[in-house]
Amino acid sequence: MTNPLKTIQSVERAFALLEALGSLGGQARLSELVSYCGLNKTTAHGLLNTLISLGYVQRQDNLYKLGSRLGALAQPVMAQHESVRNRYQALLEYTASQIW
């Protein structure tokens, strides 16, 4: 069965690099990212430079790090999670107290 949604490989690769940075503790060397994602070094370097120019990645010496723009992008999701947590916190605390 084929996927009815057409995807763009460069976008998938850029997100793979972001996810790899997250999985590797928020920072990594180019060689680690290339190995982790299975990308060509030139391709990874080009994608990382694009992500740097957009603020999603930062480079410090030989390390690539997750950029501050990701926090701003994630803010609405975090607010939703906070809302759900606040809504159900009392119920969860009550349930936990009944178990223990």
C-alpha positions in Angstrom: 0.0 0.0 0.0 1.4 3.4 -0.9 1.2 6.6 1.1 -1.4 8.9 -0.4 0.5 11.9 0.9 3.4 13.0 -1.2 6.4 13.9 1.0 9.4 16.1 0.3 12.7 14.2 1.1 14.6 17.3 2.1 12.0 18.2 4.7 12.1 14.7 6.1 15.9 14.8 6.3 15.8 18.2 8.0 13.4 16.9 10.7 15.5 13.7 11.0 18.5 16.0 11.9 16.4 17.9 14.5 15.1 14.7 16.0 18.6 13.3 16.1 19.9 16.4 17.9 17.1 15.8 20.4 17.9 12.2 20.9 21.6 12.9 21.3 21.0 15.3 24.2 20.5 18.5 22.3 23.9 18.7 20.7 26.2 16.6 18.4 29.0 16.8 16.0 28.4 16.5 12.3 29.9 13.0 12.1 27.5 11.8 14.8 24.5 13.3 13.0 25.6 11.8 9.7 25.9 8.4 11.3 22.7 8.7 13.2 20.6 9.8 10.3 22.4 7.8 7.5 22.9 11.0 5.5 25.7 12.1 3.2 28.0 14.6 5.0 27.5 17.3 2.3 23.7 16.9 2.5 23.6 17.0 6.3 25.9 20.1 6.3 23.7 21.9 3.8 20.5 21.1 5.7 22.1 22.2 9.0 23.3 25.5 7.5 19.7 26.1 6.4 18.4 25.2 9.9 21.0 27.6 11.4 19.9 30.4 9.1 16.3 29.9 10.3 17.2 29.7 14.0 16.3 26.1 14.6 19.9 25.0 15.1 22.9 26.8 16.5 26.6 26.0 15.8 29.2 26.4 18.5 32.7 25.3 17.6 32.3 21.8 16.2 28.9 21.2 17.8 25.5 21.6 16.4 22.8 22.5 19.0 19.1 22.8 19.0 18.2 26.5 18.5 16.0 28.7 20.6 13.4 29.1 17.8 12.3 25.6 18.6 11.1 26.7 22.0 8.9 29.4 20.5 7.5 26.9 18.0 6.7 24.4 20.8 5.2 27.0 23.1 1.5 26.4 21.9 1.9 22.7 22.4 3.4 23.1 25.8 0.5 25.3 26.7 -2.0 22.6 25.6 -0.1 20.0 27.7 -0.2 22.4 30.7 -3.9 22.9 30.3 -4.6 19.1 30.2 -2.3 18.6 33.2 -4.1 21.3 35.2 -7.5 19.9 34.3 -6.7 16.4 35.4 -4.1 16.9 38.1 -6.6 16.6 41.0 -8.0 13.4 39.6 -4.6 11.9 39.1 -3.5 12.8 42.6 -6.7 11.3 44.0 -6.2 8.1 42.0 -2.6 7.9 43.0 -3.5 8.3 46.7 -6.0 5.4 46.4 -3.5 3.1 44.9 -0.8 3.7 47.5 
